[in-house]
Amino acid sequence: MDRQEPSLQLRRGGVEADVAVPLEPGSTVGDDPDAVYRLALETVSAAFAAGDPLRHGRDEAVAQAMTLEAIEESARTSRPVVVCGAPALLR
């Protein structure tokens, strides 16, 4: 069975495009729907165990959540959505 590479389908104004989302070589994320959560937990656990800072902090998490909410609203309403009140990361 051929493994399908992950992609995003973008649609706007009647135009559709598939944008490939490349995976790291050897990645199994596409094979296991829970792998992305396991990878996140392993990454955070390794940083804690080593006493290292996290690669992505609270501001990035808040900005990502706000962006995802804006994408969902834009898809639902077919209108552009401005992300307001976001951390400095989005400004």
N, C-alpha and C positions, 0 to 999 in steps of 0.2 A: 504494500500500500504506500503510495507516495505521500510524503508529509507536505501539507500545504503551509507555505510561509504565512505568518500572520500579516494582516494588512488592515488599514483603515479605509472605509468607504466614505468619500466626501461627496456631497451633493449640494449644488447651489445654482440657482437659476436654470434648472434643467440640464446642467452639466454634471456628469459623474466622473469621479476619478478614484482609482485604488492607489493608495500610498503604502508601499512595503514598509514593514516594521522589522528591521533585521534583528536577529537574535545573536547573542554571543556564540562563538563556535563551541559546540558541545552542549549547548543549553538544552534542557529538557522541559522548559517552561511550557512550550506549546503542547507537550504530551500529557501534562497533568494540570488540571484546573486549579489545584491547590498549591502548585509549586511556587507561584509568585508570593504567596503568604509565607510559605516555609522559608523561601529565600530571604524575605524581609526579616523574619524572626531570627534566622541564622546570622544575618548581617548585624542586627542590633545586639544579639547575644555575644558575638565575637568582639564587638566594640566595647561592651560593658566588661567582659572578661579581661580584655587587654588594658582597660582604663583609657581607651582612646575616645575622642569625641565622635559623635555621630556624623555621618557624611551629610545628612540633611536634617535641619533643625525644625523647630516649631513654625517659623515663618514660612518655610517651604511647604509644610503640611497644610497650613491654613490657606496659603495661596493656591495650592493644588485643589483643595476642596472647593474654594470659591470659584475657581476656573471650571471645574467639573459641573458645579451648579449652574454657572452661566451657559455652558455648552448645552446642558439639558434644557434650560429655559429657551434658549435660542432655537433648538431643534423643535421644541413643542410649539413655539409661537411663530416660527419662521421669520424672526426679526433679530437684528444684532443686539447683543446684550453687553453693556459696559460693566466691568468688574469694579465696583466702588468700595472704598474702605479697606482695600487689600494692603497687606504688609508692603514695605518698601521694595520687596523683591519684584512685584508686578509693576512698579512705577517706572 
